[in-house]
Amino acid sequence: MSLGPPEGATTRAQCENIDPRQNNISKESGFTRRDECLYFDAFFAISFGINLCKLRLCLAKVCKFTYSKFNSRPLEAIVYKSTGSWYLVRTENGKFINCRLAGKLKLDKNISSSNPIAVGDSVKIIPEKKQDTAVITEIGERENYIVRSSPQQRVRRHVLASNIDQAVLLATLRFPVTSRGLIDRFLVTAAAYHIPAVIAFNKTDCYREKEWEKLEAFRLVYQAMGYNICQISAQNGMIDELKVLLKGKKTLLAGHSGVGKSTVINRLLPERKIKTQSVSEWSGKGLHTTTYAEMFELPFGGNIIDTPGIREWGIVDIEEAELSHYFIDMQPFIGECKFNDCLHVDEPGCVIKKAVAEGQIDFDRF
């Protein structure tokens, strides 16, 4: 009698799952195939001194793990929300799944930002067995992204969103006042990452004569550079001008706390009913309402990404010598200065300073 497994059975599992109808008596030994498996077990255990029960248990765990790994096809998905530790993604078939980040990505030293994954990222996920969650195993290459200095670590960059068509800065000239410096830093960052920028002035229903005059001055300066400028009153539902610019595009919405981003989202998507807060009467500044970035689908086509309010906009990854390259109004004069490394401060023969003196470049921008 042969003490090996029955013919055609290469594993213990195959031995135990023999169809009873095929459990016929061997012509050679006079034993059934299942009987031969028992002899095989005895021979294996005696020869190698292995506790067969423990062996079977280990093999079962290995087989289960292997099946889980190799029978879960990675799914393509887009990140819709980032809360820091969990990410809400939408798969190819439109299903939303909560995901966590694979450990290897948390330790990836090539990721220099404070957040390895941003809203708008294309990722690959593997669903977890018996759970409604998944693991993000791969981050796709980004077409573009926009960054600011990290709120927690100022020397590091924080990616606000990726793979976007445009970035809208929501600004106000009253309750609270958006500074000229923030507007210009936002526009410089957008230019550095090749993202078209729009400035939307909100709360126009509260403007007095001096705010209207200031708005008109801003319009003359920024429209002359090619920037889209629109004026809205989200509180009163006057946002049609903005909707035209948003249609069919994936848009990042940024701005100071209190400028009305959540109110704008509520006007665009009334069913969302996002919480809003009033401006602080003590400081005249906005209070944080949105605490994480989230992307929404617009009913008239396109997507909008709501982001947490900012107190200031820090520029990162731009050297002092190249800063002027991202001021659109200064670009025609780049390379005309006497010195190639001109910083346009107090160097002789600076063409940009001459253009400022002649009124070709706005003095406040300079």
Residue frames relative to the residue before (quaternion, step in Angstrom):
aa qw qx qy qz dx dy dz
M 1.0000 0.0000 0.0000 0.0000 0.00 0.00 0.00
S 0.4024 -0.7044 0.5322 0.2421 3.57 -0.97 0.84
L 0.2856 -0.7714 0.5469 0.1560 3.59 -0.96 0.91
G 0.4939 0.6378 -0.4451 0.3888 3.61 1.16 0.38
P 0.6716 -0.4633 0.3587 0.4535 3.58 -1.25 -0.01
P 0.6114 -0.5546 0.3994 0.3989 3.59 -1.10 0.49
E 0.6525 -0.5388 0.3677 0.3857 3.51 -1.17 0.60
G 0.7934 0.2733 -0.2301 0.4927 3.55 -0.90 1.02
A 0.6801 0.4318 -0.2955 0.5135 3.61 1.27 -0.19
T 0.1054 -0.8339 0.5414 0.0203 3.58 -0.49 1.18
T 0.7629 0.2477 -0.1655 0.5738 3.61 1.22 -0.24
R 0.6461 -0.5182 0.3907 0.4016 3.52 -1.28 0.38
A 0.6206 0.5600 -0.3461 0.4259 3.57 1.02 -0.78
Q 0.6515 0.5093 -0.3138 0.4665 3.54 1.05 -0.83
C 0.6147 0.5457 -0.3465 0.4521 3.58 1.09 -0.68
E 0.7205 0.4612 -0.2572 0.4494 3.56 0.85 -0.97
N 0.7197 0.4316 -0.2473 0.4844 3.57 1.16 -0.50
I 0.2806 0.7693 -0.5255 0.2310 3.59 1.15 0.51
D 0.4895 -0.6496 0.5017 0.2946 3.54 -0.93 0.92
P 0.4996 -0.6787 0.4442 0.3040 3.64 -0.72 1.02
R 0.6277 0.5481 -0.3409 0.4352 3.57 1.11 -0.65
Q 0.7113 0.4097 -0.2551 0.5110 3.56 1.25 -0.46
N 0.4988 0.6683 -0.4173 0.3611 3.59 1.32 0.06
N 0.1580 0.8352 -0.5055 0.1480 3.51 0.81 1.05
I 0.5901 -0.5785 0.4292 0.3646 3.61 -1.28 0.32
S 0.4506 -0.6937 0.4971 0.2618 3.53 -0.91 1.03
K 0.4752 -0.6726 0.4935 0.2798 3.56 -0.97 0.88
E 0.6778 0.5108 -0.2984 0.4367 3.56 1.08 -0.70
S 0.8218 0.2711 -0.1156 0.4876 3.60 0.82 -0.98
G 0.4095 -0.7067 0.4829 0.3158 3.57 1.14 -0.54
F 0.6114 0.5213 -0.3513 0.4807 3.60 1.31 0.15
T 0.5284 -0.5953 0.4881 0.3580 3.55 -1.23 0.43
R 0.6519 -0.5170 0.3793 0.4048 3.56 -1.27 0.33
R 0.6386 0.5159 -0.3378 0.4604 3.59 1.03 -0.71
D 0.6121 0.5368 -0.3465 0.4659 3.57 1.06 -0.67
E 0.6467 0.5247 -0.3247 0.4484 3.55 0.95 -0.83
C 0.6059 0.5526 -0.3503 0.4526 3.59 1.12 -0.65
L 0.6296 0.5333 -0.3356 0.4545 3.58 1.02 -0.75
Y 0.6498 0.4995 -0.3134 0.4796 3.56 0.98 -0.80
F 0.6141 0.5486 -0.3391 0.4549 3.56 1.07 -0.73
D 0.6345 0.5275 -0.3206 0.4651 3.59 1.01 -0.86
A 0.6693 0.5071 -0.2977 0.4541 3.55 0.87 -0.96
F 0.6543 0.5156 -0.3081 0.4596 3.57 0.94 -0.91
F 0.6620 0.5145 -0.3019 0.4537 3.59 0.96 -0.91
A 0.6899 0.4912 -0.2840 0.4495 3.56 0.90 -0.97
I 0.6752 0.4913 -0.2968 0.4634 3.59 0.93 -0.90
S 0.6755 0.5214 -0.2981 0.4278 3.57 0.93 -0.93
F 0.8169 0.2630 -0.1068 0.5020 3.60 0.90 -0.89
G 0.4108 -0.7512 0.4474 0.2584 3.59 1.26 0.06
I 0.4353 0.7054 -0.4466 0.3369 3.57 1.07 0.71
N 0.4465 -0.6512 0.5417 0.2885 3.54 -1.04 0.81
L 0.3492 -0.8005 0.4478 0.1916 3.55 -0.21 1.29
C 0.6101 0.5557 -0.3640 0.4319 3.60 1.05 -0.66
K 0.6661 0.4878 -0.2998 0.4780 3.54 0.97 -0.89
L 0.6228 0.5508 -0.3325 0.4451 3.55 1.04 -0.80
R 0.6595 0.5062 -0.3082 0.4624 3.56 0.91 -0.93
L 0.6459 0.5332 -0.3189 0.4437 3.59 0.99 -0.87
C 0.6603 0.5074 -0.2997 0.4655 3.58 0.96 -0.89
L 0.6558 0.5146 -0.3060 0.4599 3.55 0.96 -0.93
A 0.6379 0.5346 -0.3291 0.4461 3.58 1.01 -0.81
K 0.6576 0.5053 -0.3067 0.4670 3.58 1.00 -0.85
V 0.6419 0.5226 -0.3202 0.4607 3.57 0.98 -0.85
C 0.6635 0.5062 -0.3055 0.4584 3.57 0.92 -0.93
K 0.6520 0.5130 -0.3193 0.4580 3.60 0.98 -0.86
F 0.6524 0.5156 -0.3060 0.4636 3.58 0.95 -0.91
T 0.6683 0.5090 -0.2964 0.4544 3.57 0.91 -0.96
Y 0.6431 0.5202 -0.3239 0.4593 3.57 0.98 -0.85
S 0.6534 0.5264 -0.3090 0.4478 3.55 0.98 -0.94
K 0.6866 0.5001 -0.2822 0.4460 3.57 0.96 -0.92
F 0.8073 0.3419 -0.1515 0.4566 3.53 0.75 -1.01
N 0.6982 0.4222 -0.2926 0.4986 3.59 1.22 -0.04
S 0.5742 0.5198 -0.4022 0.4882 3.62 1.26 0.36
R 0.2334 -0.8003 0.5398 0.1173 3.55 -0.17 1.28
P 0.4709 -0.6658 0.4897 0.3085 3.63 -0.82 0.92
L 0.2286 -0.7756 0.5776 0.1120 3.55 -1.00 0.87
E 0.4188 -0.6693 0.5515 0.2693 3.57 -1.12 0.72
A 0.0787 0.8031 -0.5849 0.0819 3.58 -0.95 0.85
I 0.3076 -0.7138 0.5983 0.1948 3.55 -1.36 0.34
V 0.4189 -0.7089 0.5107 0.2474 3.57 -0.93 0.92
Y 0.1661 -0.8115 0.5580 0.0500 3.56 -0.77 1.13
K 0.8055 0.0508 -0.0160 0.5901 3.58 1.13 -0.56
S 0.0932 -0.7818 0.6157 0.0338 3.54 -1.07 0.81
T 0.0837 -0.8068 0.5844 0.0245 3.57 -0.72 1.11
G 0.6814 -0.4794 0.2830 0.4752 3.57 1.26 0.19
S 0.8113 0.1443 -0.0657 0.5627 3.57 0.78 -1.00
W 0.7674 0.2144 -0.1342 0.5891 3.59 1.19 -0.51
Y 0.1750 -0.7790 0.5987 0.0648 3.52 -1.19 0.70
L 0.2606 -0.7376 0.6025 0.1580 3.55 -1.01 0.88
V 0.0343 -0.8126 0.5814 -0.0206 3.58 -0.65 1.12
R 0.2815 -0.7190 0.6053 0.1932 3.51 -1.32 0.40
T 0.3378 -0.7667 0.5166 0.1769 3.55 -0.72 1.10
E 0.7396 -0.4178 0.2985 0.4352 3.54 -1.36 0.11
N 0.7307 0.4164 -0.2416 0.4841 3.59 1.05 -0.71
G 0.6360 -0.5886 0.3121 0.3895 3.58 1.26 0.32
K 0.5149 0.6466 -0.4164 0.3787 3.60 1.26 0.10
F 0.3044 -0.7442 0.5684 0.1741 3.57 -1.01 0.87
I 0.0128 -0.8032 0.5935 -0.0491 3.58 -0.86 1.02
N 0.3747 -0.6914 0.5696 0.2391 3.56 -1.07 0.78
C 0.0720 -0.8235 0.5624 -0.0167 3.56 -0.81 1.04
R 0.2181 -0.7163 0.6398 0.1731 3.49 -1.32 0.43
L 0.5514 -0.6386 0.4432 0.3028 3.54 -1.27 0.43
A 0.4892 -0.6458 0.4989 0.3079 3.58 -0.97 0.86
G 0.6127 -0.6063 0.3745 0.3418 3.55 -1.04 0.83
K 0.6318 0.5573 -0.3412 0.4170 3.58 1.00 -0.77
L 0.6560 0.4988 -0.3131 0.4721 3.60 1.13 -0.64
K 0.6042 0.5554 -0.3571 0.4460 3.59 1.10 -0.60
L 0.7435 0.4044 -0.2047 0.4916 3.56 1.12 -0.73
D 0.4390 0.7175 -0.4459 0.3059 3.59 1.31 -0.02
K 0.3106 -0.7867 0.5101 0.1563 3.58 -0.47 1.22
N 0.5790 0.5886 -0.3788 0.4180 3.60 1.24 -0.24
I 0.6053 0.5210 -0.3557 0.4853 3.59 1.28 -0.22
S 0.1499 -0.8512 0.5013 0.0400 3.57 -0.28 1.29
S 0.5997 0.5724 -0.3675 0.4215 3.60 1.21 -0.25
S 0.6032 -0.5727 0.4152 0.3684 3.56 -1.28 0.37
N 0.7475 0.2447 -0.1771 0.5917 3.58 1.26 -0.32
P 0.3710 -0.7691 0.4740 0.2150 3.62 -0.48 1.14
I 0.7788 0.2114 -0.1104 0.5802 3.59 1.14 -0.60
A 0.1230 -0.7961 0.5913 0.0380 3.56 -0.98 0.92
V 0.6182 -0.5171 0.4297 0.4072 3.55 -1.26 0.38
G 0.7266 0.3685 -0.3068 0.4920 3.56 -0.88 1.00
D 0.5204 0.6490 -0.4116 0.3723 3.59 1.23 -0.30
S 0.3274 -0.6835 0.6144 0.2194 3.51 -1.23 0.64
V 0.0056 0.8248 -0.5620 0.0616 3.59 -0.69 1.09
K 0.3118 -0.6837 0.6113 0.2481 3.53 -1.39 0.15
I 0.0940 -0.8081 0.5813 0.0126 3.54 -0.92 0.96
I 0.2005 -0.7322 0.6330 0.1517 3.54 -1.30 0.45
P 0.3998 -0.7257 0.5029 0.2462 3.62 -0.57 1.11
E 0.3783 -0.7083 0.5501 0.2292 3.54 -1.10 0.75
K 0.5352 -0.6599 0.4291 0.3065 3.57 -0.95 0.94
K 0.8630 0.0875 -0.1052 0.4863 3.53 -1.13 0.89
Q 0.6699 0.4158 -0.3169 0.5272 3.58 1.17 0.57
D 0.4400 -0.6816 0.5177 0.2717 3.56 -1.25 0.48
T 0.5745 0.5640 -0.3794 0.4559 3.56 1.13 0.66
A 0.1890 -0.7693 0.5991 0.1166 3.55 -1.32 0.15
V 0.3828 -0.6933 0.5616 0.2395 3.53 -1.36 0.22
I 0.3367 -0.7166 0.5733 0.2107 3.58 -0.91 0.93
T 0.1216 -0.8397 0.5288 0.0212 3.56 -0.52 1.19
E 0.8089 0.1098 -0.0345 0.5766 3.59 1.18 -0.43
I 0.2183 -0.7559 0.6052 0.1214 3.57 -1.07 0.81
G 0.3976 -0.7392 0.4958 0.2229 3.57 -0.73 1.06
E 0.6158 -0.5430 0.4178 0.3891 3.54 -1.26 0.36
R 0.3721 -0.7484 0.5111 0.2006 3.57 -0.90 0.94
E 0.4328 -0.6732 0.5353 0.2703 3.57 -1.03 0.82
N 0.7548 -0.1683 0.1137 0.6238 3.56 1.12 -0.76
Y 0.0305 -0.7757 0.6275 0.0601 3.54 -1.29 0.04
I 0.2462 -0.7493 0.5919 0.1663 3.55 -1.27 0.32
V 0.1168 -0.8247 0.5534 0.0051 3.55 -0.87 1.00
R 0.0813 -0.7232 0.6778 0.1045 3.49 -1.43 0.21
S 0.6371 -0.4942 0.3842 0.4497 3.58 -1.22 0.12
S 0.5534 -0.6349 0.4316 0.3231 3.56 -1.01 0.83
P 0.4991 -0.6627 0.4624 0.3130 3.62 -0.90 0.87
Q 0.7146 0.4387 -0.2495 0.4844 3.60 1.10 -0.69
Q 0.7920 0.1226 -0.0431 0.5965 3.58 1.01 -0.84
R 0.2973 -0.8277 0.4480 0.1609 3.55 0.05 1.33
V 0.6576 0.5119 -0.3261 0.4464 3.59 1.12 -0.54
R 0.6720 0.4531 -0.2944 0.5063 3.59 1.26 -0.23
R 0.4356 -0.6894 0.5117 0.2704 3.54 -1.22 0.43
H 0.2151 -0.7491 0.6154 0.1177 3.52 -1.22 0.63
V 0.2980 -0.7643 0.5473 0.1655 3.59 -0.63 1.12
L 0.3128 -0.7737 0.5263 0.1629 3.57 -0.58 1.18
A 0.7707 -0.1770 0.1620 0.5903 3.58 0.93 -0.90
S 0.2034 -0.7781 0.5826 0.1170 3.56 -1.24 0.39
N 0.8251 0.2480 -0.1858 0.4725 3.54 -1.38 0.30
I 0.3815 0.7281 -0.4768 0.3114 3.57 0.89 0.98
D 0.4812 -0.6742 0.4906 0.2705 3.55 -1.28 0.47
Q 0.7978 -0.0626 0.0706 0.5955 3.56 1.12 -0.64
A 0.2612 -0.7380 0.5988 0.1692 3.54 -1.33 0.32
V 0.1615 -0.7862 0.5930 0.0650 3.56 -0.84 1.04
L 0.1902 -0.7466 0.6281 0.1091 3.55 -0.89 1.00
L 0.2108 -0.7609 0.6029 0.1148 3.56 -0.65 1.13
A 0.0173 -0.8198 0.5697 -0.0555 3.57 -0.55 1.20
T 0.1224 -0.7662 0.6237 0.0952 3.55 -1.28 0.39
L 0.3239 -0.7458 0.5526 0.1831 3.55 -1.15 0.64
R 0.7642 0.1457 -0.1236 0.6161 3.53 1.37 0.16
F 0.8662 0.0589 -0.0677 0.4916 3.58 -1.03 0.86
P 0.3768 -0.6121 -0.5442 0.4327 1.76 1.10 2.27
V 0.5528 -0.5832 0.4707 0.3641 3.56 -1.35 0.03
T 0.2878 -0.7358 0.5887 0.1706 3.58 -0.85 1.01
S 0.3917 -0.7499 0.4828 0.2262 3.57 -0.66 1.08
R 0.5948 -0.5660 0.4426 0.3604 3.53 -1.23 0.57
G 0.6209 0.5634 -0.3380 0.4275 3.57 1.06 -0.76
L 0.6523 0.5055 -0.3227 0.4635 3.60 0.95 -0.82
I 0.6299 0.5371 -0.3367 0.4487 3.58 0.97 -0.86
D 0.7076 0.4654 -0.2743 0.4554 3.58 0.82 -0.97
R 0.6366 0.5154 -0.3373 0.4639 3.61 1.02 -0.71
F 0.6217 0.5289 -0.3321 0.4727 3.57 1.08 -0.72
L 0.6830 0.4876 -0.2878 0.4614 3.59 0.89 -0.94
V 0.6188 0.5340 -0.3389 0.4660 3.60 1.06 -0.72
T 0.6599 0.5078 -0.3055 0.4619 3.60 0.91 -0.91
A 0.6535 0.5109 -0.3141 0.4617 3.58 0.92 -0.89
A 0.6582 0.5045 -0.3066 0.4672 3.59 0.97 -0.84
A 0.6397 0.5426 -0.3255 0.4364 3.58 1.00 -0.83
Y 0.7634 0.3254 -0.1809 0.5278 3.59 1.09 -0.67
H 0.4993 -0.7155 0.3874 0.2978 3.55 1.29 0.56
I 0.4574 0.6561 -0.4631 0.3821 3.56 0.93 0.95
P 0.4320 -0.6930 0.5053 0.2788 3.63 -0.69 1.00
A 0.1809 -0.8064 0.5588 0.0689 3.58 -0.95 0.90
V 0.1434 -0.7572 0.6346 0.0582 3.52 -1.24 0.72
I 0.1822 -0.7521 0.6189 0.1349 3.59 -1.09 0.69
A 0.0685 -0.7919 0.6068 0.0054 3.56 -0.71 1.14
F 0.2024 -0.7861 0.5759 0.0975 3.57 -0.59 1.16
N 0.1682 -0.8165 0.5512 0.0344 3.54 -0.58 1.27
K 0.7838 0.3521 -0.2715 0.4335 3.54 -1.41 0.18
T 0.2129 0.8099 -0.5203 0.1672 3.57 1.06 0.71
D 0.5485 0.6124 -0.3972 0.4080 3.59 1.24 -0.32
C 0.6885 0.4655 -0.2715 0.4853 3.61 1.25 -0.40
Y 0.5130 0.6868 -0.4104 0.3111 3.60 1.22 -0.22
R 0.2671 -0.7158 0.6242 0.1630 3.50 -1.20 0.77
E 0.7653 -0.3670 0.2393 0.4715 3.57 -1.24 -0.04
K 0.6872 0.4886 -0.3097 0.4395 3.62 0.88 -0.86
E 0.6261 0.5138 -0.3486 0.4716 3.62 1.12 -0.56
W 0.6358 0.5201 -0.3322 0.4636 3.59 1.03 -0.74
E 0.6365 0.5197 -0.3224 0.4700 3.57 1.05 -0.75
K 0.6540 0.5060 -0.3046 0.4727 3.56 1.01 -0.83
L 0.6338 0.5305 -0.3234 0.4607 3.58 1.03 -0.81
E 0.6576 0.5046 -0.3106 0.4653 3.57 0.96 -0.84
A 0.6298 0.5211 -0.3334 0.4698 3.60 1.05 -0.70
F 0.6405 0.5118 -0.3144 0.4784 3.58 1.01 -0.82
R 0.6402 0.5416 -0.3257 0.4367 3.55 0.96 -0.88
L 0.6577 0.5195 -0.3097 0.4491 3.58 0.92 -0.90
V 0.6798 0.4953 -0.2881 0.4577 3.59 0.96 -0.91
Y 0.7803 0.3932 -0.2043 0.4413 3.57 0.64 -1.10
Q 0.6315 0.5137 -0.3494 0.4640 3.58 1.03 -0.61
A 0.5974 0.5650 -0.3589 0.4417 3.59 1.13 -0.63
M 0.6734 0.4700 -0.2898 0.4916 3.60 1.18 -0.50
G 0.6102 -0.5795 0.3498 0.4118 3.58 1.24 -0.19
Y 0.4995 0.6552 -0.4318 0.3672 3.59 1.26 0.11
N 0.4239 -0.6665 0.5494 0.2724 3.55 -1.13 0.72
I 0.0720 -0.7771 0.6252 0.0112 3.56 -0.93 0.98
C 0.0575 0.7937 -0.6051 0.0227 3.58 -0.88 0.88
Q 0.2535 -0.7557 0.5870 0.1419 3.56 -1.20 0.55
I 0.0009 0.8146 -0.5757 0.0704 3.54 -0.81 1.08
S 0.1546 -0.7243 0.6549 0.1504 3.52 -1.40 0.17
A 0.2272 -0.8193 0.5132 0.1174 3.56 0.07 1.32
Q 0.6088 0.5745 -0.3525 0.4184 3.58 1.04 -0.74
N 0.7506 0.3625 -0.1938 0.5174 3.57 1.06 -0.76
G 0.5577 -0.6464 0.3699 0.3664 3.58 1.28 0.16
M 0.5042 0.6500 -0.4246 0.3782 3.59 1.25 0.23
I 0.3037 0.7718 -0.4981 0.2529 3.58 0.26 1.28
D 0.3164 0.7893 -0.4839 0.2069 3.61 1.25 0.20
E 0.6298 0.5471 -0.3378 0.4359 3.58 1.01 -0.79
L 0.6632 0.4867 -0.2937 0.4869 3.57 1.07 -0.75
K 0.6271 0.5561 -0.3411 0.4256 3.60 0.96 -0.81
V 0.6086 0.5539 -0.3501 0.4475 3.58 1.05 -0.70
L 0.6936 0.4721 -0.2711 0.4717 3.58 0.99 -0.85
L 0.6825 0.5010 -0.2831 0.4507 3.60 1.14 -0.59
K 0.5431 0.6781 -0.3927 0.3018 3.58 1.08 -0.69
G 0.8643 0.1201 -0.1144 0.4749 3.54 -0.90 1.04
K 0.6883 0.4577 -0.2817 0.4872 3.61 1.24 0.15
K 0.3951 -0.6620 0.5762 0.2712 3.53 -1.30 0.44
T 0.0384 -0.8573 0.5076 -0.0762 3.53 -0.32 1.35
L 0.2953 -0.7059 0.6152 0.1895 3.54 -1.07 0.82
L 0.1465 -0.7721 0.6135 0.0777 3.59 -0.95 0.91
A 0.0490 0.8068 -0.5824 0.0859 3.58 -0.59 1.16
G 0.2584 0.7720 -0.5602 0.1531 3.54 -1.26 0.31
H 0.7035 -0.4330 0.3612 0.4326 3.53 -1.37 0.16
S 0.5411 -0.5309 0.5140 0.4015 3.54 -1.28 0.29
G 0.7956 0.3211 -0.2305 0.4590 3.57 -0.91 0.92
V 0.5551 0.6237 -0.4081 0.3691 3.60 1.21 -0.09
G 0.6223 -0.5996 0.3224 0.3863 3.60 1.26 -0.09
K 0.2589 0.7898 -0.5244 0.1849 3.62 1.11 0.49
S 0.6753 0.4899 -0.2998 0.4628 3.58 0.89 -0.93
T 0.6315 0.5245 -0.3328 0.4640 3.59 1.05 -0.71
V 0.6220 0.5291 -0.3324 0.4719 3.57 1.05 -0.77
I 0.6502 0.5095 -0.3125 0.4690 3.60 0.92 -0.92
N 0.6582 0.5117 -0.3141 0.4543 3.59 0.94 -0.83
R 0.6447 0.5008 -0.3222 0.4793 3.61 1.10 -0.63
L 0.6742 0.4781 -0.2917 0.4814 3.56 1.07 -0.75
L 0.7900 0.1291 -0.0295 0.5987 3.57 1.09 -0.82
P 0.1806 -0.8433 0.4951 0.1054 3.63 0.36 1.20
E 0.6441 0.5521 -0.3353 0.4098 3.60 1.04 -0.67
R 0.5760 0.6178 -0.3733 0.3836 3.61 1.20 -0.39
K 0.0714 -0.8449 0.5239 0.0810 3.59 1.04 -0.79
I 0.0952 0.8200 -0.5515 0.1199 3.56 0.79 1.08
K 0.5300 -0.6515 0.4483 0.3061 3.55 -0.98 0.90
T 0.1045 -0.7814 0.6130 0.0519 3.58 -1.06 0.81
Q 0.1701 -0.7733 0.6016 0.1059 3.55 -1.27 0.44
S 0.5003 -0.6449 0.4924 0.3023 3.53 -1.21 0.59
V 0.5847 -0.5566 0.4543 0.3766 3.54 -1.28 0.36
S 0.5469 -0.6283 0.4454 0.3282 3.57 -1.01 0.82
E 0.3977 -0.7226 0.5138 0.2360 3.59 -0.77 1.02
W 0.6386 0.5530 -0.3242 0.4257 3.59 1.13 -0.64
S 0.8080 0.2704 -0.1245 0.5084 3.58 0.84 -1.02
G 0.3873 -0.7199 0.4867 0.3079 3.57 1.19 -0.49
K 0.6042 0.5464 -0.3511 0.4616 3.57 1.31 0.23
G 0.5860 -0.5997 0.4241 0.3423 3.52 -1.28 0.45
L 0.3532 -0.6992 0.5807 0.2218 3.52 -1.33 0.40
H 0.5472 -0.6365 0.4297 0.3330 3.58 -1.02 0.82
T 0.0944 -0.7704 0.6291 0.0433 3.56 -0.93 0.96
T 0.7398 0.3183 -0.1808 0.5645 3.57 0.83 -1.02
T 0.1662 -0.8225 0.5407 0.0600 3.57 -0.76 1.05
Y 0.7828 0.1450 -0.1070 0.5956 3.58 1.25 -0.10
A 0.5516 -0.6156 0.4509 0.3368 3.56 -1.24 0.47
E 0.0592 0.7939 -0.6020 0.0616 3.56 -1.02 0.82
M 0.2777 -0.7636 0.5654 0.1419 3.56 -1.03 0.86
F 0.1253 -0.7825 0.6085 0.0406 3.54 -1.05 0.90
E 0.3983 -0.6848 0.5547 0.2545 3.55 -1.20 0.58
L 0.3394 -0.7556 0.5308 0.1795 3.54 -0.85 1.02
P 0.5140 -0.6765 0.4273 0.3091 3.63 -0.86 0.88
F 0.7109 0.4220 -0.2568 0.5006 3.60 1.17 -0.50
G 0.6916 -0.4722 0.2653 0.4778 3.60 1.28 0.30
G 0.7283 0.3847 -0.3073 0.4766 3.53 -0.89 0.97
N 0.3171 -0.7220 0.5802 0.2039 3.55 -1.35 -0.02
I 0.1268 -0.7682 0.6192 0.1020 3.55 -1.19 0.52
I 0.2290 -0.7767 0.5777 0.1030 3.56 -0.95 0.95
D 0.2122 -0.7742 0.5886 0.0960 3.55 -0.55 1.21
T 0.1078 -0.8104 0.5755 0.0220 3.58 -0.89 0.94
P 0.6182 -0.5423 0.3998 0.4049 3.61 -1.17 0.44
G 0.5642 -0.6111 0.4371 0.3423 3.57 -1.11 0.66
I 0.2708 -0.7712 0.5610 0.1309 3.55 -1.13 0.70
R 0.3691 -0.7041 0.5586 0.2364 3.55 -1.14 0.66
E 0.7738 -0.0538 0.0366 0.6301 3.55 1.19 -0.64
W 0.3402 -0.7336 0.5554 0.1940 3.55 -1.23 0.48
G 0.1450 -0.8183 0.5539 0.0510 3.56 -0.39 1.24
I 0.3318 -0.7375 0.5575 0.1874 3.58 -0.92 0.95
V 0.0233 -0.7908 0.6116 -0.0074 3.57 -0.95 0.92
D 0.8259 0.2783 -0.2004 0.4474 3.55 -1.33 0.42
I 0.6236 0.4798 -0.3708 0.4933 3.61 1.14 0.52
E 0.3372 -0.7592 0.5240 0.1881 3.56 -0.61 1.14
E 0.6449 -0.5483 0.3749 0.3781 3.56 -1.18 0.61
A 0.6750 0.5209 -0.2971 0.4299 3.58 0.96 -0.86
E 0.7411 0.3956 -0.2260 0.4931 3.61 1.13 -0.55
L 0.3928 0.7580 -0.4587 0.2465 3.59 1.26 -0.09
S 0.6760 0.5134 -0.3035 0.4329 3.60 0.87 -0.92
H 0.5541 0.6253 -0.3910 0.3862 3.60 1.19 -0.47
Y 0.7346 0.4162 -0.2258 0.4860 3.59 1.16 -0.55
F 0.5106 0.5305 -0.4558 0.5001 3.55 1.29 0.43
I 0.4012 -0.7689 0.4413 0.2304 3.56 -0.24 1.29
D 0.6786 0.5009 -0.2990 0.4463 3.58 0.99 -0.79
M 0.6768 0.4738 -0.2930 0.4812 3.60 1.21 -0.33
Q 0.4966 0.7082 -0.4062 0.2946 3.58 1.19 -0.46
P 0.6450 0.5274 -0.3565 0.4228 3.69 0.89 -0.69
F 0.7194 0.4460 -0.2460 0.4723 3.59 1.18 -0.51
I 0.4526 0.6961 -0.4497 0.3291 3.59 1.29 -0.18
G 0.7883 0.2958 -0.2359 0.4851 3.57 -0.88 0.92
E 0.6231 0.5621 -0.3338 0.4294 3.59 1.26 -0.15
C 0.5257 0.6499 -0.4066 0.3688 3.58 1.26 -0.29
K 0.6533 -0.5344 0.3758 0.3827 3.55 -1.26 0.48
F 0.7792 0.2417 -0.1267 0.5643 3.58 1.03 -0.82
N 0.5188 -0.6731 0.4369 0.2947 3.56 -0.92 0.95
D 0.7404 0.3776 -0.2160 0.5123 3.57 1.09 -0.70
C 0.2259 0.8100 -0.5102 0.1806 3.58 1.17 0.56
L 0.2501 -0.7722 0.5710 0.1228 3.59 -0.90 0.96
H 0.4124 -0.7501 0.4330 0.2826 3.59 1.37 0.08
V 0.4632 0.6642 -0.4515 0.3748 3.57 1.04 0.83
D 0.7971 -0.1785 0.1466 0.5579 3.58 0.42 -1.22
E 0.3724 0.7335 -0.4860 0.2950 3.59 1.24 0.44
P 0.4682 -0.6579 0.5028 0.3083 3.62 -1.04 0.71
G 0.8068 0.2836 -0.2115 0.4732 3.54 -1.18 0.62
C 0.3771 0.7310 -0.4868 0.2941 3.60 1.16 0.55
V 0.3451 -0.7692 0.5083 0.1756 3.57 -0.54 1.20
I 0.6302 0.5438 -0.3415 0.4365 3.59 1.05 -0.72
K 0.6422 0.5025 -0.3323 0.4741 3.60 0.96 -0.76
K 0.6214 0.5324 -0.3329 0.4686 3.56 1.08 -0.70
A 0.6505 0.5135 -0.3119 0.4647 3.59 1.02 -0.84
V 0.6165 0.5285 -0.3413 0.4735 3.59 1.09 -0.68
A 0.6617 0.5140 -0.3008 0.4555 3.58 0.91 -0.92
E 0.7121 0.4386 -0.2457 0.4900 3.57 1.10 -0.73
G 0.5468 -0.6551 0.3801 0.3569 3.60 1.27 0.03
Q 0.4670 0.6823 -0.4482 0.3399 3.60 1.23 0.22
I 0.7371 0.2273 -0.1559 0.6170 3.56 1.29 -0.42
D 0.5111 -0.6625 0.4553 0.3042 3.57 -0.88 0.97
F 0.5009 -0.6932 0.4331 0.2846 3.58 -0.79 1.07
D 0.6593 0.5119 -0.3178 0.4498 3.61 0.92 -0.85
R 0.6178 0.5304 -0.3396 0.4707 3.58 1.06 -0.68
F 0.6442 0.5263 -0.3146 0.4572 3.56 1.00 -0.88
